């Protein structure tokens, strides 16, 4: 195996604009919560944010906050406090880290943004179980804590093909949200405004897809680890012009990199697809490890989860219902395998890393033989690593690094 050497991570210049975007976003939420000038809605990360924005809410996403707890390696200090409330260590560590931190009056926002002392108080909490049931339990805890109303969408699971019956049932649930949300916001619903917001979401989604698709170039201009940071505006800002403007700048930079054969990983030799959640507290370490091995982890199911190509401003409720039910996580194994096979072909992948996240069974797709079936079908080898999104006690760094190095050796031998 080639001798490893320390590498310098190539900075994406648009990251500075992304950081400013996120600062503006959190300061606006903080101001609204302190002054009451605008209503604040909490929303699950692939929930109906467009409806909330159309009704004048500022939208806060607790999952992004919990990912910050993971990335700053604060999560493990606070998970036990949620465990003490009856939330088992076996459930989502986004939930347990976030609730635990709140009970202790702690937020990573205070370190990142001067003057922000807490998460914004919600006027309403809105969830979609297209991710998992955990978001419903998570938001219900805060609903009781803040004495705030909660509404939700209950999505189908294990879906092979998304049918009209799936779409109509979700669209009806979305439409039924309007009346209670109108009463909370004090703003009358406007279909024209929803169409305007949805058009911006679709444009943001299309640009985000173009950004991620640049990784099909050889060498790839960005990595999965870049994507987990750069996805911020696609998650919290969809439906806004600011997010659209950011991705235009980012896309232009990446297209220039492609034109100049400027790869994110110097001397790229192998191309890896990451399936599953990020290990937030090890993003930098894993990025550097793969770069030392001249291996680019260039695409993922996770970052692609905020591509909503079915959004249609001329048919808002049905198209939102379809887009939010086409989501990878709610699909059957057969549908997931077809999707990953397409990704392998498009991104010219040499291997797949499956992350088996201890507390996230809904986003761990390696427990029922999928890696083996895909290897038989595509000839692309897979590695399963054990860990977690936030709880680093579930991760052995030494074993993970050894397994990754052995996997790249296997690619070399082939």
SELODO-228909 format. One line per 3 residues: number of its first residue (from 1); for each residue y negated, z, x negated of C-alpha. Coordinates in steps of 0.5 Angstrom, whole numbers. Layout:
BEGIN
NUM) Y Z X; ...
END
This chain:
BEGIN
1) 0 0 0; -7 -2 -3; -11 4 -6
4) -16 7 -1; -23 8 -3; -29 11 1
7) -33 6 5; -40 6 7; -40 5 15
10) -45 -1 17; -50 1 21; -52 -3 28
13) -60 -3 28; -60 -3 36; -57 4 35
16) -64 7 34; -66 4 41; -60 7 44
19) -62 14 42; -69 13 45; -66 10 51
22) -61 17 52; -67 21 50; -72 18 55
25) -66 19 60; -65 26 59; -72 28 59
28) -73 25 66; -67 28 69; -70 35 66
31) -77 34 68; -74 32 75; -70 38 76
34) -76 43 73; -81 40 78; -77 37 84
37) -81 31 84; -75 27 84; -68 29 87
40) -62 29 82; -55 27 84; -49 28 80
43) -44 23 80; -37 21 76; -38 16 71
46) -35 10 75; -37 13 82; -42 9 86
49) -48 10 82; -52 4 85; -52 7 92
52) -55 14 89; -60 10 85; -62 5 91
55) -63 12 95; -68 14 90; -64 19 86
58) -64 20 79; -57 20 77; -53 25 72
61) -46 24 69; -42 30 67; -37 27 64
64) -42 24 59; -44 31 58; -37 34 56
67) -36 28 51; -42 31 48; -39 37 47
70) -33 34 44; -37 30 39; -40 36 37
73) -34 40 37; -37 45 41; -31 44 46
76) -26 49 44; -31 55 44; -32 54 51
79) -25 52 54; -22 59 54; -28 61 59
82) -26 56 64; -19 58 63; -21 65 65
85) -23 63 71; -16 60 73; -17 53 70
88) -11 52 66; -11 49 59; -6 44 61
91) -12 40 66; -18 36 64; -21 39 58
94) -28 35 60; -27 40 66; -26 46 62
97) -30 45 56; -36 43 61; -35 49 66
100) -34 54 60; -40 52 57; -44 52 63
103) -42 60 64; -44 61 58; -51 58 59
106) -50 53 53; -51 45 53; -51 41 47
109) -57 37 50; -61 43 47; -59 41 40
112) -60 34 41; -67 34 45; -72 39 44
115) -74 43 50; -68 42 55; -65 48 56
118) -59 47 61; -56 41 65; -60 39 71
121) -59 42 78; -56 38 83; -59 36 90
124) -52 33 91; -45 32 88; -42 25 89
127) -35 23 86; -30 18 86; -22 20 85
130) -21 13 82; -21 17 75; -17 23 77
133) -17 29 82; -20 33 76; -27 30 78
136) -26 33 85; -24 40 83; -30 39 77
139) -35 38 82; -33 42 87; -34 48 82
142) -41 46 81; -42 45 89; -40 52 90
145) -44 55 84; -51 51 86; -49 52 93
148) -50 44 93; -47 39 98; -41 35 95
151) -39 28 98; -33 24 95; -29 17 95
154) -22 18 95; -19 12 92; -12 9 92
157) -7 10 86; -2 6 82; -5 -1 85
160) -1 -7 83; -6 -12 87; -12 -10 90
163) -12 -13 97; -17 -13 103; -14 -7 106
166) -16 -3 99; -23 -6 99; -24 -5 106
169) -22 3 106; -26 4 100; -32 0 103
172) -32 4 109; -32 11 105; -38 8 101
175) -42 6 108; -40 13 111; -44 16 105
178) -51 13 107; -53 18 112; -51 24 109
181) -55 22 103; -61 19 106; -62 26 109
184) -61 29 102; -66 24 99; -71 24 104
187) -71 16 103; -69 11 108; -63 7 106
190) -65 0 104; -60 -6 104; -65 -10 100
193) -66 -4 95; -58 -4 94; -58 -11 93
196) -63 -10 87; -60 -5 84; -53 -8 84
199) -56 -14 81; -58 -10 75; -52 -7 75
202) -48 -13 75; -53 -16 69; -52 -10 65
205) -44 -10 66; -44 -18 64; -48 -16 58
208) -44 -10 56; -38 -15 57; -41 -20 52
211) -42 -15 47; -35 -12 47; -33 -20 47
214) -36 -21 40; -30 -17 37; -26 -23 38
217) -29 -26 32; -26 -26 25; -28 -21 22
220) -31 -17 28; -38 -15 28; -37 -8 31
223) -31 -3 32; -28 1 38; -32 7 35
226) -39 4 35; -37 2 42; -36 9 44
229) -43 11 42; -46 4 45; -43 5 51
232) -48 10 53; -53 6 57; -47 2 61
235) -45 9 63; -51 13 65; -56 7 66
238) -53 2 70; -57 -1 75; -64 0 71
241) -68 -5 67; -68 -1 61; -60 -2 60
244) -61 -9 61; -66 -10 56; -62 -5 51
247) -56 -10 51; -60 -16 50; -62 -13 44
250) -56 -11 42; -52 -17 44; -57 -21 39
253) -56 -17 33; -48 -18 34; -49 -25 35
256) -53 -26 29; -47 -22 25; -42 -26 28
259) -46 -32 25; -46 -29 18; -39 -27 18
262) -42 -20 17; -36 -16 19; -36 -8 21
265) -30 -7 17; -31 -9 9; -25 -14 8
268) -22 -14 15; -15 -15 14; -12 -12 20
271) -14 -12 28; -12 -6 32; -13 -5 40
274) -14 3 42; -11 5 48; -13 11 52
277) -19 16 51; -23 17 44; -21 23 40
280) -29 25 41; -29 30 35; -26 26 30
283) -29 19 32; -33 19 25; -26 21 21
286) -22 16 24; -27 11 23; -27 12 16
289) -20 13 15; -19 6 19; -24 3 14
292) -21 5 8; -15 2 10; -19 -5 11
295) -17 -4 19; -21 -6 24; -20 -2 31
298) -24 -7 35; -23 -7 42; -20 -2 47
301) -19 -1 55; -24 5 55; -30 2 53
304) -28 -4 58; -28 1 63; -35 0 65
307) -35 -8 66; -35 -9 73; -35 -17 74
310) -34 -16 81; -40 -14 83; -44 -19 88
313) -51 -17 90; -50 -21 96; -44 -17 99
316) -46 -10 96; -41 -5 99; -34 -10 99
319) -36 -12 92; -37 -5 89; -31 -3 93
322) -27 -8 89; -30 -7 83; -29 1 83
325) -21 -1 85; -20 -6 80; -21 0 75
328) -15 0 70; -14 7 71; -12 6 78
331) -7 0 77; 0 0 77; 4 0 70
334) 5 -8 71; -2 -9 72; -4 -5 66
337) 1 -9 62; -1 -16 64; -8 -13 62
340) -7 -11 55; -3 -17 54; -9 -21 55
343) -13 -17 51; -8 -17 45; -9 -25 46
346) -16 -25 46; -18 -20 41; -12 -23 36
349) -9 -16 35; -4 -14 30; -2 -7 33
352) -4 -2 38; -5 5 38; -4 9 44
355) -7 16 44; -3 21 48; -8 26 50
358) -5 32 52; -10 34 58; -11 27 60
361) -5 24 63; -8 19 68; -11 16 61
364) -5 16 57; 0 10 58; 5 12 53
367) 9 17 57; 14 12 61; 16 6 56
370) 10 2 56; 9 1 48; 16 -1 48
373) 16 -6 53; 9 -9 51; 12 -10 44
376) 18 -13 46; 14 -18 51; 9 -19 45
379) 12 -18 39; 6 -13 37; 8 -6 34
382) 5 0 37; 4 7 34; 3 13 39
385) -1 19 36; -2 26 40; -8 29 41
388) -14 30 46; -20 28 48; -24 35 47
391) -19 40 45; -18 39 38; -12 44 38
394) -8 39 41; -9 35 34; -6 35 27
397) -10 31 23; -5 31 17; 0 28 22
400) -4 23 25; -7 21 18; 0 20 16
403) 2 16 22; -4 12 22; -3 10 14
406) 5 9 15; 3 4 21; -2 0 17
409) 4 0 12; 9 -3 17; 3 -8 18
412) 3 -10 11; 11 -11 11; 11 -16 17
END
